[in-house]
Amino acid sequence: MLANQALHQIYSINTLQYGASQDAATHQRAKWQYLLSDSIKFASDMSSGIRIQKPIQELVFPWVMKIISSGECQSVYIENHQFSLVQTTLIQQAAQQYQVNVTVLDVIKDTDNVIVGPW
């Protein structure tokens, strides 16, 4: 199994298990949703979304780990990236600890940015 496929499977489970709570009392303030992307962006009415230009491949993993561990993040979306199995495991552990949803988005080129996700 490719590391990217493992990440999709891991985080589609975590999306259900570690997603944002429906109980308003458990969240005192809204958390951010981050998008590390080269070509896609959040809708203009997404007030809790932060789009960051995706760094070079070697920096994606440390950036994702910093975002997850900030304590200010609800979800991280990463465009077109494959993590190693070790990185996938570390991201899964951090996502569980900080209750963050992590999703890798595979954007198909030349199709007006169609996104293929784990859903």
Secondary structure per residue as TSV (DSSP state, phi and psi in degrees):
chain	resnum	aa	ss	phi	psi
A	1	M	-	360.0	132.3
A	2	L	-	-68.3	149.9
A	3	A	H	-58.5	-37.9
A	4	N	H	-64.5	-39.6
A	5	Q	H	-65.8	-39.4
A	6	A	H	-62.1	-40.9
A	7	L	H	-63.5	-43.2
A	8	H	H	-58.6	-46.0
A	9	Q	H	-67.1	-43.6
A	10	I	H	-61.4	-48.3
A	11	Y	H	-84.2	-17.9
A	12	S	H	-71.2	-30.4
A	13	I	H	-70.1	-45.6
A	14	N	H	-65.6	-27.9
A	15	T	H	-59.2	-38.5
A	16	L	H	-77.4	-42.2
A	17	Q	H	-80.8	-36.2
A	18	Y	S	-116.6	20.6
A	19	G	S	-70.1	175.9
A	20	A	-	-62.0	136.9
A	21	S	-	-70.6	143.9
A	22	Q	S	-80.6	-12.4
A	23	D	-	-85.5	110.3
A	24	A	G	-61.7	-26.5
A	25	A	G	-69.3	-22.6
A	26	T	G	-81.5	-16.9
A	27	H	-	-116.6	113.2
A	28	Q	S	-80.0	-24.5
A	29	R	S	-150.1	158.5
A	30	A	-	-69.1	147.3
A	31	K	-	-108.4	162.3
A	32	W	E	-86.0	153.6
A	33	Q	E	-115.1	121.4
A	34	Y	E	-103.6	144.3
A	35	L	E	-129.2	115.4
A	36	L	E	-97.0	111.2
A	37	S	E	-148.5	150.9
A	38	D	S	-97.0	-33.1
A	39	S	S	-133.3	-14.4
A	40	I	-	-107.7	162.5
A	41	K	-	-147.1	165.1
A	42	F	-	-72.8	159.9
A	43	A	-	-63.0	153.4
A	44	S	T	-64.0	-22.2
A	45	D	T	-91.7	11.7
A	46	M	-	-85.5	93.2
A	47	S	T	-76.6	-21.1
A	48	S	T	-102.9	13.3
A	49	G	E	-100.1	138.7
A	50	I	E	-124.5	117.4
A	51	R	E	-96.5	129.8
A	52	I	E	-121.0	132.1
A	53	Q	E	-58.6	126.6
A	54	K	-	-63.0	128.5
A	55	P	-	-75.7	180.0
A	56	I	-	-60.8	157.1
A	57	Q	H	-52.2	-41.1
A	58	E	H	-66.2	-21.6
A	59	L	H	-96.2	-10.5
A	60	V	H	-61.8	-48.4
A	61	F	H	-59.8	-52.2
A	62	P	H	-61.5	-34.7
A	63	W	H	-65.6	-44.8
A	64	V	H	-61.3	-42.8
A	65	M	H	-63.5	-39.9
A	66	K	H	-65.9	-41.2
A	67	I	H	-63.8	-46.8
A	68	I	H	-60.5	-46.3
A	69	S	H	-80.4	-0.6
A	70	S	T	-67.4	-23.7
A	71	G	S	80.0	-0.8
A	72	E	-	-110.2	10.6
A	73	C	E	-115.8	135.7
A	74	Q	E	-99.0	-43.1
A	75	S	E	-144.0	148.5
A	76	V	E	-128.1	128.6
A	77	Y	E	-116.1	129.9
A	78	I	E	-121.9	125.0
A	79	E	E	-85.1	129.7
A	80	N	S	44.2	69.6
A	81	H	-	-143.7	143.9
A	82	Q	-	-117.5	126.7
A	83	F	-	-97.8	152.5
A	84	S	-	-70.5	168.0
A	85	L	H	-63.5	-37.2
A	86	V	H	-65.1	-45.5
A	87	Q	H	-62.3	-40.3
A	88	T	H	-59.9	-43.7
A	89	T	H	-63.4	-44.6
A	90	L	H	-65.6	-39.1
A	91	I	H	-65.4	-42.3
A	92	Q	H	-60.4	-45.0
A	93	Q	H	-63.1	-44.7
A	94	A	H	-65.5	-40.7
A	95	A	H	-63.0	-38.4
A	96	Q	H	-68.3	-44.2
A	97	Q	H	-62.5	-43.4
A	98	Y	H	-98.2	3.2
A	99	Q	T	53.5	57.4
A	100	V	-	-117.1	136.7
A	101	N	E	-86.5	131.4
A	102	V	E	-123.1	128.8
A	103	T	E	-136.0	130.5
A	104	V	E	-93.6	127.2
A	105	L	E	-105.2	121.4
A	106	D	E	-95.3	111.6
A	107	V	E	-94.7	126.0
A	108	I	E	-85.2	122.5
A	109	K	T	-67.3	151.6
A	110	D	T	60.2	29.9
A	111	T	S	-132.7	31.9
A	112	D	S	57.5	43.5
A	113	N	S	58.5	47.5
A	114	V	E	-69.8	133.9
A	115	I	E	-106.7	130.7
A	116	V	E	-109.9	114.6
A	117	G	-	-117.7	-176.9
A	118	P	-	-78.1	-3.8
A	119	W	-	-81.2	360.0
